[in-house]
C-alpha cells in the first residue's frame, strides 16, 4: 500500500495519524530522503528503513496522536556505534533528519437544507478541509447539475437525500459533527432541533431564523419535547456574525461560515 493510500484510509476511517518522512540524509543511511512511513494508532504503512530510527519515529508519532499535537516535529539521528539508542544500534555512518507531520481527523459539518443559503454556505465550506454533509428532502435540490459548483471541493462532500425523515441522518454522522439547520420547512427545522438535542455525540447545533421563530421553537422544545433549559441552550440561534446584516443568500452564508470558522479557532486554543 502506498503512503497516499494509507493516508486516504485513515481519513476515510476518521482516525488520526502521522506522516513520517526522511527529510535529509548525510552519508550512509538505510533509506534516501523522501522515504515515507504512515503511523496510525495501531497500524503502520511503509518504512523509513527500520531499526532504531523507525522505532523511535513510531513511538513519537503515537505520543503525538495521543495528545492531538498539531505541530510537526523534526528529529535528528546519528547512525554510529557511539550513540546510545533506545531500540538498538544503527552504524551506517550517516546522519538522518526525520519530519513527523500530524494527520488530524478533519472536522465534520452537516448542513440540513441545501436551498439558496445552504448551497452558498456549502460553496464556502467546501474550500475547507472538512467532511461536509449535505442533507435535504428534495431530490431536485441535490442533483449533480446543481451541486456541480462543488466539483473542485477541498472538503469531502457527502450527499444525503432523505425524502421523509432527515433527522435519521443525525445518528449516522461522525462524532462531533457540527449541525447547521436551515431547511425550507419550519416543521422540519423543529423536528431536527428536537432530534439533535437527543443525539449526544454531536457538536455545535445552529439554527437559522428570526427571534420570533426561536420563541416558538423554544416553547415547543420545552413543553412537547420535554427538554430542560440547559439542554435547549445547546442550540445557537440566530447563527452568523451579528454585525453582518445583509439578507442576500451569499451574504448570510458568509456570515454563518465566518461564525463557524471563528468557533473552530476557539476550539483549537
C-alpha positions as CSV (number, residue, x, y, z in Angstrom):
1,X,0.0,0.0,0.0
2,X,1.4,3.4,-0.9
3,X,1.6,6.2,1.7
4,X,-1.0,8.1,-0.2
5,X,-3.4,5.2,0.0
6,X,-2.7,4.8,3.7
7,X,-3.4,8.5,4.4
8,X,-6.7,8.2,2.5
9,X,-7.6,5.1,4.5
10,X,-7.0,6.9,7.8
11,X,-9.1,9.8,6.5
12,X,-12.0,7.5,5.5
13,X,-11.9,5.9,8.9
14,X,-11.7,9.3,10.6
15,X,-8.6,8.1,12.5
16,X,-5.7,10.4,13.4
17,X,-2.2,9.6,12.2
18,X,1.3,10.9,11.5
19,X,3.2,11.1,8.2
20,X,6.9,10.4,8.8
21,X,9.3,11.5,6.1
22,X,13.1,11.2,5.8
23,X,13.8,14.9,5.3
24,X,17.6,14.9,4.9
25,X,20.4,12.3,4.7
26,X,24.1,12.9,5.1
27,X,26.4,10.0,4.5
28,X,25.1,6.4,4.5
29,X,21.6,5.7,5.8
30,X,19.0,2.8,5.3
31,X,16.7,5.0,3.1
32,X,17.1,8.1,1.0
33,X,15.5,11.4,1.6
34,X,11.8,11.3,0.7
35,X,11.1,7.8,2.1
36,X,7.8,7.8,4.0
37,X,6.0,5.9,6.7
38,X,2.4,6.4,7.8
39,X,1.7,5.8,11.5
40,X,-1.8,5.1,12.8
41,X,-2.9,4.3,16.3
42,X,-2.4,0.6,15.9
43,X,-1.0,0.2,12.3
44,X,1.9,1.4,10.2
45,X,2.3,1.5,6.4
46,X,5.6,2.0,4.6
47,X,9.1,2.2,6.0
48,X,11.9,4.7,6.6
49,X,14.4,2.0,7.0
50,X,13.6,0.0,10.1
51,X,15.9,-0.2,13.1
52,X,16.1,2.5,15.8
53,X,15.2,5.4,13.5
54,X,11.9,3.9,12.5
55,X,11.1,2.6,16.0
56,X,11.7,5.9,17.7
57,X,9.7,7.7,15.0
58,X,6.8,5.4,15.5
59,X,6.9,5.8,19.3
60,X,7.0,9.6,19.0
61,X,4.3,9.6,16.4
62,X,1.9,7.7,18.7
63,X,2.7,10.1,21.5
64,X,1.7,12.9,19.2
65,X,-1.5,11.1,18.3
66,X,-2.3,10.5,21.9
67,X,-2.1,14.2,22.8
68,X,-3.5,15.5,19.5
69,X,-0.3,17.5,18.9
70,X,-1.0,19.7,15.8
71,X,2.6,21.0,15.1
72,X,5.1,19.0,13.1
73,X,8.4,17.9,14.6
74,X,11.9,17.3,13.2
75,X,14.1,14.6,14.8
76,X,17.8,14.1,14.1
77,X,19.6,10.8,14.3
78,X,23.3,9.9,14.2
79,X,23.8,6.5,12.8
80,X,27.0,5.3,14.6
81,X,28.0,2.8,17.3
82,X,28.9,5.6,19.7
83,X,25.3,6.7,20.1
84,X,23.1,5.1,22.8
85,X,19.9,4.2,21.1
86,X,16.5,3.2,22.6
87,X,15.9,0.4,20.0
88,X,19.4,-1.0,19.2
89,X,22.4,0.2,17.2
90,X,22.5,1.5,13.7
91,X,26.0,2.2,12.5
92,X,25.6,3.1,8.8
93,X,27.8,6.1,9.5
94,X,25.5,8.9,8.3
95,X,23.0,11.3,9.9
96,X,19.3,11.5,9.2
97,X,16.6,14.1,9.9
98,X,13.0,12.8,10.1
99,X,10.0,15.0,9.8
100,X,6.8,14.0,11.6
101,X,3.6,15.7,10.3
102,X,0.3,15.1,12.2
103,X,-2.7,14.0,10.2
104,X,-5.6,15.1,12.3
105,X,-9.1,13.9,11.9
106,X,-10.9,16.7,9.9
107,X,-13.9,18.4,11.4
108,X,-17.3,17.4,10.2
109,X,-20.2,19.8,9.3
110,X,-23.7,18.9,8.3
111,X,-26.0,21.4,6.5
112,X,-29.6,20.4,6.8
113,X,-31.3,22.2,3.9
114,X,-29.4,23.0,0.7
115,X,-31.6,25.8,-0.6
116,X,-30.3,29.2,-1.6
117,X,-28.4,29.9,1.6
118,X,-27.4,26.2,2.2
119,X,-25.8,26.0,-1.3
120,X,-24.0,29.2,-0.9
121,X,-22.7,28.1,2.5
122,X,-21.7,24.7,1.1
123,X,-19.7,26.6,-1.6
124,X,-17.7,28.4,1.1
125,X,-17.2,25.5,3.4
126,X,-16.2,23.2,0.6
127,X,-13.0,25.2,0.4
128,X,-12.0,24.0,3.9
129,X,-10.5,20.6,4.9
130,X,-13.8,19.2,6.2
131,X,-16.1,16.3,6.0
132,X,-19.1,18.2,4.6
133,X,-22.5,16.5,4.8
134,X,-25.4,18.0,2.7
135,X,-28.9,16.8,3.6
136,X,-32.2,17.6,2.0
137,X,-35.6,16.0,1.5
138,X,-35.9,17.4,-2.1
139,X,-34.3,15.4,-4.8
140,X,-34.2,18.3,-7.2
141,X,-32.1,20.3,-4.8
142,X,-29.4,17.6,-4.7
143,X,-28.9,17.0,-8.4
144,X,-25.4,16.6,-9.8
145,X,-26.0,19.6,-12.0
146,X,-26.9,21.9,-9.1
147,X,-24.1,20.6,-6.9
148,X,-21.6,20.9,-9.7
149,X,-20.3,24.1,-8.2
150,X,-18.7,21.9,-5.5
151,X,-16.8,19.7,-8.0
152,X,-13.4,21.2,-7.1
153,X,-14.1,21.0,-3.3
154,X,-11.2,20.5,-0.9
155,X,-13.7,19.1,1.6
156,X,-15.0,15.5,1.3
157,X,-18.6,16.1,0.3
158,X,-21.3,13.6,1.3
159,X,-24.8,14.0,-0.1
160,X,-27.8,12.5,1.7
161,X,-31.3,12.5,0.2
162,X,-33.8,11.9,2.9
163,X,-37.4,12.2,1.5
164,X,-39.2,11.5,4.7
165,X,-37.2,11.9,8.0
166,X,-33.9,13.9,7.6
167,X,-33.3,13.6,11.4
168,X,-32.5,10.0,10.8
169,X,-29.2,11.1,9.3
170,X,-28.1,12.5,12.7
171,X,-27.3,9.1,14.2
172,X,-25.0,8.3,11.1
173,X,-22.9,11.5,11.4
174,X,-19.4,11.3,12.8
175,X,-18.8,12.1,16.5
176,X,-18.5,15.9,17.0
177,X,-20.2,16.9,13.7
178,X,-21.4,20.5,13.8
179,X,-25.0,20.8,12.7
180,X,-26.5,23.7,10.8
181,X,-30.3,23.6,10.4
182,X,-31.7,25.7,7.6
183,X,-34.4,23.7,5.8
184,X,-37.3,25.1,3.7
185,X,-39.8,23.9,6.3
186,X,-40.2,25.2,9.9
187,X,-41.8,21.9,10.9
188,X,-38.7,20.1,9.6
189,X,-36.4,22.6,11.4
190,X,-38.3,22.0,14.7
191,X,-38.1,18.2,14.3
192,X,-34.4,18.4,13.6
193,X,-33.8,20.6,16.7
194,X,-35.6,18.1,18.9
195,X,-33.7,15.2,17.4
196,X,-30.3,16.9,17.5
197,X,-30.8,17.6,21.3
198,X,-31.4,13.8,21.7
199,X,-28.3,12.9,19.8
200,X,-25.4,13.1,22.3
201,X,-22.4,12.7,20.0
202,X,-23.0,15.9,18.0
203,X,-21.0,19.2,18.3
204,X,-22.4,22.7,17.8
205,X,-26.1,22.9,16.8
206,X,-27.0,26.1,14.9
207,X,-30.5,27.2,13.7
208,X,-31.2,29.9,11.1
209,X,-34.2,32.1,11.7
210,X,-35.7,35.0,13.4
211,X,-36.2,35.7,17.1
212,X,-39.9,35.1,16.7
213,X,-39.2,31.7,15.2
214,X,-36.9,30.8,18.1
215,X,-39.5,31.8,20.7
216,X,-42.0,29.4,19.2
217,X,-39.4,26.6,18.9
218,X,-38.0,27.1,22.4
219,X,-41.5,26.8,23.9
220,X,-42.2,23.6,21.9
221,X,-38.9,22.1,22.8
222,X,-39.6,22.6,26.5
223,X,-43.3,21.6,26.6
224,X,-43.7,19.0,23.8
225,X,-40.1,17.9,23.7
226,X,-39.5,17.8,27.5
227,X,-36.1,19.4,27.2
228,X,-34.7,21.5,30.1
229,X,-33.4,25.0,29.7
230,X,-29.7,23.9,29.8
231,X,-30.3,21.4,27.0
232,X,-32.2,23.8,24.8
233,X,-29.4,26.3,25.2
234,X,-27.1,24.0,23.2
235,X,-28.9,25.4,20.1
236,X,-27.4,28.7,18.9
237,X,-29.7,31.0,17.1
238,X,-29.5,33.2,15.2
239,X,-26.3,31.9,13.5
240,X,-23.8,34.1,11.8
241,X,-21.9,37.3,12.7
242,X,-24.3,39.8,14.3
243,X,-22.6,42.8,12.6
244,X,-23.1,41.4,9.1
245,X,-26.8,42.3,8.5
246,X,-27.3,41.7,4.7
247,X,-30.1,39.4,3.7
248,X,-28.8,38.1,0.4
249,X,-28.2,34.4,0.5
250,X,-24.5,34.8,-0.3
251,X,-24.1,37.4,2.4
252,X,-25.9,35.3,5.0
253,X,-23.7,32.3,4.0
254,X,-20.5,34.3,4.5
255,X,-21.7,35.4,7.9
256,X,-22.6,31.9,9.0
257,X,-19.3,30.5,7.7
258,X,-17.3,33.1,9.4
259,X,-19.1,32.5,12.7
260,X,-18.5,28.7,12.4
261,X,-14.8,29.1,11.4
262,X,-14.2,31.5,14.3
263,X,-15.7,28.8,16.6
264,X,-13.2,26.3,15.2
265,X,-10.3,28.6,16.1
266,X,-11.7,28.9,19.6
267,X,-11.9,25.1,19.9
268,X,-8.2,24.8,18.9
269,X,-7.0,27.3,21.6
